[in-house]
Amino acid sequence: MYLADQVIQLAYDPGIKPNEGGLPGLPVLKHVMGSINLYGIIGSVGSLAISAGVWAWGHHSGGHQAEANGKKGVLVSSGAALLLGAANGLVAFFSGLGTQVH
């Protein structure tokens, strides 16, 4: 019965917490993730500019399909930029929220 109590306790609280200095290479990984985030934001800016151009071209040429696709592209690009910019805050928020679950 003693082993079963330990297994139940282990399933309830394994005692694992994030450790900043646990593995080597963490600064490099943070730098790589920051660079990927920057490339994503730059890609969002480019796709936003292209989508806005397609939207304007579709509007002025009477191409309703191109205009609709341009609008969708602007919304998707804007949403991607919003999520990329808020990535650190979102992860920190949900990580903090997750630590409150028992």
C-alpha positions in Angstrom: 0.0 0.0 0.0 2.9 2.3 0.7 4.1 2.2 -3.0 0.6 2.9 -4.2 0.5 6.1 -2.0 3.8 7.2 -3.5 2.5 6.7 -7.1 -0.7 8.6 -6.4 1.4 11.5 -4.9 3.8 11.4 -7.9 0.8 11.7 -10.3 -0.5 14.6 -8.3 2.6 16.7 -7.9 5.8 15.5 -9.7 7.7 18.5 -8.3 9.1 19.7 -11.7 9.6 23.4 -12.1 11.3 25.3 -15.0 15.0 25.6 -14.3 16.8 28.5 -16.0 20.3 27.0 -15.7 19.5 23.3 -16.3 21.0 22.7 -19.7 23.8 24.3 -21.6 23.0 26.4 -24.6 20.0 28.1 -23.2 21.3 31.6 -24.2 21.8 30.4 -27.8 18.4 28.9 -27.9 16.8 32.1 -26.7 18.8 34.0 -29.3 17.6 31.6 -32.1 14.0 31.9 -31.0 14.3 35.7 -30.9 15.7 35.6 -34.5 12.9 33.4 -35.7 10.4 35.8 -34.1 12.0 38.7 -35.9 11.9 36.9 -39.3 8.2 36.2 -38.7 7.5 39.9 -38.0 9.5 40.9 -41.0 7.5 38.4 -43.1 4.2 39.8 -41.7 5.2 43.3 -42.7 6.0 42.1 -46.3 2.8 40.1 -46.6 0.8 43.0 -45.2 2.2 45.3 -47.8 1.6 42.8 -50.6 -2.0 42.1 -49.4 -2.7 45.8 -49.2 -1.5 46.2 -52.7 -3.7 43.3 -53.9 -6.7 44.8 -52.1 -6.2 48.2 -53.7 -5.6 46.7 -57.1 -8.7 44.6 -56.9 -10.8 47.5 -55.7 -9.7 49.8 -58.5 -9.8 47.2 -61.3 -13.1 45.8 -60.3 -11.7 42.4 -59.4 -13.9 41.4 -56.5 -12.0 38.1 -55.9 -8.6 39.9 -55.7 -10.1 42.5 -53.4 -11.5 39.8 -51.1 -8.2 38.0 -51.1 -6.3 41.2 -50.3 -8.6 41.9 -47.4 -8.1 38.3 -46.1 -4.3 38.7 -46.5 -4.4 42.0 -44.5 -6.3 40.4 -41.7 -4.1 37.3 -41.6 -0.9 39.4 -41.7 -2.1 41.7 -39.0 -3.2 38.8 -36.8 0.2 37.1 -37.3 2.0 40.3 -36.4 -0.2 40.6 -33.3 0.5 37.1 -32.2 4.3 37.3 -32.9 4.6 40.6 -31.0 2.6 39.3 -28.0 4.2 35.8 -28.0 6.3 36.4 -24.8 3.4 37.9 -23.0 1.0 35.2 -24.0 3.4 32.4 -23.0 4.2 34.1 -19.7 0.5 34.6 -19.0 -0.5 31.0 -19.7 2.5 29.6 -18.0 1.6 31.6 -14.9 -2.0 30.5 -15.2 -0.8 26.9 -15.5 1.2 27.1 -12.3 -2.1 27.8 -10.5 -3.7 24.5 -11.6 -3.7 21.9 -8.8 
